[in-house]
Amino acid sequence: MKKLNVEICACNRCIMMGAMDIRENVESLKKLKTQLRLNTQVDLVMSRRICQNLGEEISPVVSINGEVMTNATPESVMEQIIKLTQRK
């Protein structure tokens, strides 16, 4: 089984820019993974340390298996997760 570590920045700016919407989508995916036939374990963590020293105009910030996504949207994060789950 594959494992994805998803870390979403929880600083005030990232929260204001949509980090909680991203979190909700990832949580929904975790609940639906059996129905979607995803053989992947998704670990989700909220953290304030991801966007430190990256600048202000990059929020929200998400890291998936160490790959940082800036200006993330729920759609772009879900697209990346699905892409990573389909890799063999």
N, CA, C and O atoms as a DFTB+ gen file, in Angstrom:
352 C
 N C O
     1  1       0.834      -1.173       0.000
     2  2       0.000       0.000       0.000
     3  2       0.887       1.248       0.000
     4  3       1.843       1.353       0.768
     5  1       0.549       2.171      -0.867
     6  2       1.274       3.438      -0.919
     7  2       0.904       4.292       0.282
     8  3      -0.146       4.107       0.897
     9  1       1.775       5.219       0.599
    10  2       1.524       6.132       1.703
    11  2       1.820       7.554       1.246
    12  3       2.878       7.829       0.680
    13  1       0.881       8.443       1.495
    14  2       1.061       9.858       1.180
    15  2       1.014      10.656       2.469
    16  3       0.086      10.510       3.264
    17  1       2.005      11.491       2.673
    18  2       2.038      12.394       3.815
    19  2       1.652      13.782       3.316
    20  3       2.395      14.419       2.570
    21  1       0.487      14.232       3.739
    22  2      -0.025      15.533       3.328
    23  2       0.065      16.465       4.531
    24  3      -0.501      16.193       5.589
    25  1       0.787      17.567       4.348
    26  2       0.955      18.549       5.410
    27  2       0.415      19.883       4.893
    28  3       0.864      20.394       3.867
    29  1      -0.546      20.429       5.615
    30  2      -1.177      21.683       5.222
    31  2      -0.786      22.752       6.234
    32  3      -0.883      22.544       7.444
    33  1      -0.350      23.884       5.732
    34  2       0.060      24.965       6.631
    35  2      -1.160      25.515       7.369
    36  3      -2.214      25.745       6.776
    37  1      -0.990      25.717       8.668
    38  2      -2.080      26.204       9.507
    39  2      -1.789      27.590      10.081
    40  3      -2.365      27.981      11.096
    41  1      -0.885      28.336       9.422
    42  2      -0.657      29.706       9.890
    43  2      -1.895      30.545       9.557
    44  3      -2.725      30.142       8.742
    45  1      -2.007      31.683      10.177
    46  2      -3.196      32.525       9.995
    47  2      -3.439      32.872       8.525
    48  3      -4.573      32.807       8.050
    49  1      -2.391      33.235       7.814
    50  2      -2.551      33.623       6.404
    51  2      -3.046      32.460       5.554
    52  3      -3.955      32.626       4.740
    53  1      -2.453      31.284       5.740
    54  2      -2.876      30.115       4.952
    55  2      -4.323      29.729       5.273
    56  3      -5.081      29.348       4.381
    57  1      -4.700      29.831       6.558
    58  2      -6.086      29.547       6.941
    59  2      -7.027      30.523       6.242
    60  3      -8.059      30.112       5.711
    61  1      -6.683      31.806       6.238
    62  2      -7.525      32.810       5.585
    63  2      -7.616      32.590       4.077
    64  3      -8.619      32.942       3.457
    65  1      -6.580      32.013       3.491
    66  2      -6.538      31.827       2.037
    67  2      -7.091      30.476       1.580
    68  3      -7.040      30.165       0.390
    69  1      -7.623      29.661       2.511
    70  2      -8.312      28.446       2.075
    71  2      -7.751      27.123       2.548
    72  3      -8.147      26.076       2.038
    73  1      -6.847      27.137       3.502
    74  2      -6.248      25.875       3.961
    75  2      -7.290      24.917       4.541
    76  3      -7.160      23.702       4.392
    77  1      -8.313      25.447       5.196
    78  2      -9.327      24.575       5.795
    79  2     -10.180      23.894       4.723
    80  3     -10.628      22.765       4.926
    81  1     -10.412      24.555       3.593
    82  2     -11.127      23.914       2.478
    83  2     -10.312      22.751       1.926
    84  3     -10.857      21.698       1.596
    85  1      -9.008      22.951       1.831
    86  2      -8.124      21.876       1.360
    87  2      -8.182      20.712       2.342
    88  3      -8.275      19.553       1.937
    89  1      -8.127      21.024       3.625
    90  2      -8.194      19.982       4.656
    91  2      -9.485      19.172       4.532
    92  3      -9.453      17.943       4.595
    93  1     -10.613      19.849       4.356
    94  2     -11.895      19.160       4.214
    95  2     -11.893      18.216       3.018
    96  3     -12.402      17.099       3.111
    97  1     -11.331      18.649       1.908
    98  2     -11.276      17.794       0.718
    99  2     -10.413      16.563       0.947
   100  3     -10.788      15.460       0.547
   101  1      -9.266      16.738       1.586
   102  2      -8.385      15.597       1.848
   103  2      -9.057      14.635       2.822
   104  3      -8.960      13.419       2.655
   105  1      -9.734      15.163       3.835
   106  2     -10.470      14.305       4.775
   107  2     -11.558      13.530       4.045
   108  3     -11.762      12.347       4.321
   109  1     -12.256      14.174       3.123
   110  2     -13.293      13.494       2.339
   111  2     -12.699      12.367       1.521
   112  3     -13.280      11.286       1.424
   113  1     -11.542      12.620       0.932
   114  2     -10.862      11.588       0.149
   115  2     -10.500      10.395       1.026
   116  3     -10.653       9.246       0.611
   117  1     -10.028      10.663       2.219
   118  2      -9.683       9.577       3.139
   119  2     -10.907       8.717       3.438
   120  3     -10.790       7.496       3.541
   121  1     -12.079       9.334       3.577
   122  2     -13.307       8.599       3.869
   123  2     -13.805       7.816       2.658
   124  3     -14.423       6.762       2.808
   125  1     -13.536       8.326       1.467
   126  2     -14.041       7.702       0.241
   127  2     -13.037       6.777      -0.441
   128  3     -13.333       6.243      -1.510
   129  1     -11.862       6.573       0.143
   130  2     -10.810       5.847      -0.563
   131  2     -11.212       4.418      -0.916
   132  3     -10.768       3.901      -1.941
   133  1     -12.031       3.769      -0.109
   134  2     -12.481       2.416      -0.440
   135  2     -13.380       2.450      -1.661
   136  3     -13.228       1.632      -2.569
   137  1     -14.320       3.391      -1.692
   138  2     -15.224       3.504      -2.827
   139  2     -14.488       3.894      -4.107
   140  3     -14.872       3.486      -5.203
   141  1     -13.429       4.683      -3.957
   142  2     -12.651       5.109      -5.123
   143  2     -11.576       4.098      -5.506
   144  3     -10.863       4.275      -6.494
   145  1     -11.470       3.043      -4.715
   146  2     -10.478       1.986      -4.944
   147  2      -9.050       2.514      -4.928
   148  3      -8.222       2.146      -5.762
   149  1      -8.786       3.373      -3.975
   150  2      -7.436       3.906      -3.809
   151  2      -6.700       3.037      -2.801
   152  3      -7.103       2.941      -1.642
   153  1      -5.637       2.415      -3.240
   154  2      -4.831       1.576      -2.361
   155  2      -3.715       2.427      -1.761
   156  3      -2.528       2.137      -1.915
   157  1      -4.133       3.480      -1.079
   158  2      -3.180       4.458      -0.558
   159  2      -3.602       4.904       0.831
   160  3      -4.777       5.173       1.080
   161  1      -2.648       4.979       1.715
   162  2      -2.890       5.537       3.045
   163  2      -2.530       7.012       2.986
   164  3      -1.421       7.371       2.588
   165  1      -3.459       7.861       3.379
   166  2      -3.230       9.297       3.366
   167  2      -3.152       9.793       4.804
   168  3      -4.138       9.746       5.539
   169  1      -1.981      10.265       5.200
   170  2      -1.786      10.845       6.520
   171  2      -1.828      12.357       6.383
   172  3      -1.094      12.938       5.584
   173  1      -2.691      12.989       7.164
   174  2      -2.895      14.433       7.081
   175  2      -2.446      15.099       8.373
   176  3      -2.814      14.675       9.468
   177  1      -1.649      16.147       8.228
   178  2      -1.154      16.920       9.373
   179  2      -1.331      18.400       9.060
   180  3      -1.052      18.856       7.951
   181  1      -1.802      19.141      10.061
   182  2      -1.843      20.596       9.957
   183  2      -0.625      21.113      10.707
   184  3      -0.371      20.696      11.837
   185  1       0.138      22.026      10.087
   186  2       1.380      22.506      10.685
   187  2       1.589      23.972      10.349
   188  3       1.161      24.439       9.293
   189  1       2.236      24.689      11.229
   190  2       2.532      26.108      10.980
   191  2       3.918      26.306      10.368
   192  3       4.283      27.441      10.061
   193  1       4.685      25.266      10.183
   194  2       6.079      25.444       9.789
   195  2       6.336      25.367       8.287
   196  3       7.459      25.628       7.856
   197  1       5.368      25.029       7.500
   198  2       5.604      24.825       6.064
   199  2       5.944      26.116       5.329
   200  3       6.895      26.147       4.548
   201  1       5.191      27.166       5.564
   202  2       5.386      28.366       4.739
   203  2       6.377      29.349       5.335
   204  3       6.539      30.446       4.799
   205  1       7.034      29.002       6.402
   206  2       8.037      29.904       6.970
   207  2       9.126      30.200       5.949
   208  3       9.635      29.297       5.284
   209  1       9.469      31.450       5.837
   210  2      10.538      31.919       4.949
   211  2      10.236      31.759       3.465
   212  3      11.152      31.826       2.646
   213  1       8.984      31.549       3.100
   214  2       8.640      31.424       1.686
   215  2       8.017      32.693       1.115
   216  3       7.839      32.793      -0.099
   217  1       7.685      33.653       1.954
   218  2       7.071      34.879       1.466
   219  2       5.578      34.877       1.726
   220  3       4.992      33.854       2.078
   221  1       4.978      36.036       1.548
   222  2       3.568      36.196       1.903
   223  2       2.597      35.863       0.784
   224  3       1.448      35.523       1.069
   225  1       2.994      35.943      -0.440
   226  2       2.064      35.793      -1.557
   227  2       1.967      34.359      -2.079
   228  3       1.658      34.146      -3.252
   229  1       2.225      33.392      -1.229
   230  2       2.245      31.998      -1.686
   231  2       1.200      31.133      -0.981
   232  3       1.140      29.925      -1.210
   233  1       0.396      31.729      -0.146
   234  2      -0.568      30.982       0.672
   235  2      -1.786      30.585      -0.144
   236  3      -2.186      31.306      -1.058
   237  1      -2.377      29.444       0.179
   238  2      -1.977      28.442       1.161
   239  2      -0.878      27.520       0.632
   240  3      -0.699      27.352      -0.574
   241  1      -0.157      26.934       1.578
   242  2       0.963      26.059       1.245
   243  2       0.644      24.643       1.721
   244  3       0.165      24.431       2.835
   245  1       0.930      23.675       0.832
   246  2       0.695      22.263       1.134
   247  2       1.938      21.483       0.723
   248  3       2.564      21.782      -0.294
   249  1       2.283      20.493       1.513
   250  2       3.387      19.606       1.175
   251  2       2.836      18.189       1.047
   252  3       2.159      17.695       1.948
   253  1       3.128      17.544      -0.072
   254  2       2.717      16.156      -0.277
   255  2       3.981      15.349      -0.495
   256  3       4.685      15.522      -1.490
   257  1       4.258      14.468       0.446
   258  2       5.491      13.668       0.430
   259  2       6.721      14.546       0.222
   260  3       7.640      14.181      -0.512
   261  1       6.728      15.710       0.877
   262  2       7.883      16.596       0.825
   263  2       7.901      17.561      -0.343
   264  3       8.741      18.461      -0.377
   265  1       7.004      17.404      -1.298
   266  2       6.926      18.316      -2.445
   267  2       5.984      19.465      -2.103
   268  3       4.790      19.251      -1.893
   269  1       6.517      20.675      -2.047
   270  2       5.751      21.840      -1.607
   271  2       4.951      22.427      -2.762
   272  3       5.468      22.643      -3.858
   273  1       3.677      22.679      -2.484
   274  2       2.793      23.341      -3.437
   275  2       2.427      24.699      -2.846
   276  3       1.937      24.773      -1.719
   277  1       2.660      25.766      -3.594
   278  2       2.278      27.098      -3.140
   279  2       1.024      27.533      -3.889
   280  3       0.700      27.001      -4.950
   281  1       0.324      28.513      -3.315
   282  2      -0.950      28.969      -3.884
   283  2      -1.860      27.785      -4.174
   284  3      -2.535      27.740      -5.202
   285  1      -1.867      26.839      -3.262
   286  2      -2.630      25.605      -3.458
   287  2      -4.129      25.874      -3.411
   288  3      -4.603      26.765      -2.707
   289  1      -4.846      25.083      -4.173
   290  2      -6.310      25.107      -4.149
   291  2      -6.773      23.689      -3.837
   292  3      -6.009      22.740      -4.010
   293  1      -8.005      23.533      -3.382
   294  2      -8.496      22.177      -3.159
   295  2      -8.366      21.315      -4.414
   296  3      -8.026      20.135      -4.335
   297  1      -8.634      21.908      -5.554
   298  2      -8.573      21.159      -6.809
   299  2      -7.151      20.723      -7.150
   300  3      -6.924      19.580      -7.545
   301  1      -6.185      21.649      -6.994
   302  2      -4.809      21.304      -7.359
   303  2      -4.234      20.255      -6.411
   304  3      -3.464      19.393      -6.834
   305  1      -4.603      20.326      -5.132
   306  2      -4.126      19.337      -4.171
   307  2      -4.728      17.966      -4.475
   308  3      -4.017      16.961      -4.479
   309  1      -6.025      17.926      -4.727
   310  2      -6.672      16.647      -5.036
   311  2      -6.102      16.057      -6.328
   312  3      -5.894      14.847      -6.418
   313  1      -5.853      16.896      -7.314
   314  2      -5.268      16.430      -8.570
   315  2      -3.901      15.795      -8.327
   316  3      -3.595      14.743      -8.889
   317  1      -3.087      16.427      -7.498
   318  2      -1.758      15.888      -7.194
   319  2      -1.861      14.579      -6.413
   320  3      -1.110      13.642      -6.683
   321  1      -2.770      14.504      -5.459
   322  2      -2.948      13.268      -4.688
   323  2      -3.382      12.130      -5.597
   324  3      -2.847      11.024      -5.510
   325  1      -4.345      12.392      -6.465
   326  2      -4.821      11.343      -7.378
   327  2      -3.692      10.905      -8.316
   328  3      -3.526       9.713      -8.575
   329  1      -2.924      11.864      -8.819
   330  2      -1.805      11.530      -9.698
   331  2      -0.800      10.628      -8.977
   332  3      -0.324       9.645      -9.543
   333  1      -0.483      10.967      -7.730
   334  2       0.478      10.172      -6.968
   335  2      -0.053       8.783      -6.611
   336  3       0.725       7.835      -6.506
   337  1      -1.355       8.655      -6.426
   338  2      -1.908       7.340      -6.100
   339  2      -1.951       6.435      -7.322
   340  3      -1.979       5.212      -7.188
   341  1      -1.957       7.024      -8.509
   342  2      -2.016       6.217      -9.727
   343  2      -0.648       5.805     -10.246
   344  3      -0.556       4.956     -11.132
   345  1       0.414       6.391      -9.712
   346  2       1.769       5.986     -10.118
   347  2       2.064       4.593      -9.613
   348  3       1.653       4.215      -8.516
   349  1       2.765       3.848     -10.405
   350  2       3.115       2.482      -9.999
   351  2       4.554       2.403      -9.571
   352  3       5.028       1.331      -9.196
